[in-house]
Amino acid sequence: DHVLAIPGTRFEDRAKENLDAASSVVSEHVISKAGSILSPESIIGDRWS
C-alpha cells in the first residue's frame, strides 16, 4: 500500500476528493481569472499578509 499525507485532511472522504481533483482539467482562462482574484494585492488581514 501507498500512503499520501495531505496536511489538514482529517476525513477519508475529503482525502478522496483531494486525490480526484488531481485529474481535473482547468482551462487557462480559469487559471488566469483565479490568479487575478487571488493576487497578493487582493488579500487583506494579518494572517495572510
C-alpha positions in Angstrom: 0.0 0.0 0.0 1.0 3.6 -0.6 0.3 6.4 1.8 0.0 10.0 0.7 -0.3 12.6 3.5 -2.3 15.7 2.8 -1.8 18.2 5.6 -5.1 19.3 7.2 -7.1 16.4 5.8 -8.9 14.6 8.6 -11.6 12.7 6.9 -11.3 9.8 4.3 -14.0 11.2 2.0 -12.1 14.6 1.8 -8.9 12.8 1.0 -10.6 11.0 -1.8 -12.0 14.4 -3.1 -8.5 15.9 -3.0 -7.0 12.9 -4.9 -9.7 13.0 -7.5 -9.0 16.7 -8.1 -5.6 15.8 -9.4 -7.2 14.5 -12.6 -9.3 17.7 -13.2 -8.5 19.8 -16.2 -8.6 23.6 -15.7 -8.6 26.0 -18.6 -6.0 28.8 -19.0 -8.9 31.2 -18.7 -9.9 29.9 -15.3 -6.3 29.9 -14.1 -5.9 33.5 -15.2 -9.1 34.6 -13.6 -8.2 32.8 -10.3 -4.8 34.5 -10.4 -6.3 37.9 -10.6 -8.9 37.2 -7.8 -6.2 35.7 -5.5 -3.5 38.2 -6.3 -1.4 39.4 -3.3 -2.9 42.9 -3.7 -6.4 41.4 -3.1 -5.5 39.7 0.2 -6.0 41.7 3.4 -5.5 40.9 7.1 -2.6 40.0 9.3 -2.9 36.2 8.9 -2.3 36.1 5.1 -0.2 39.2 4.6 
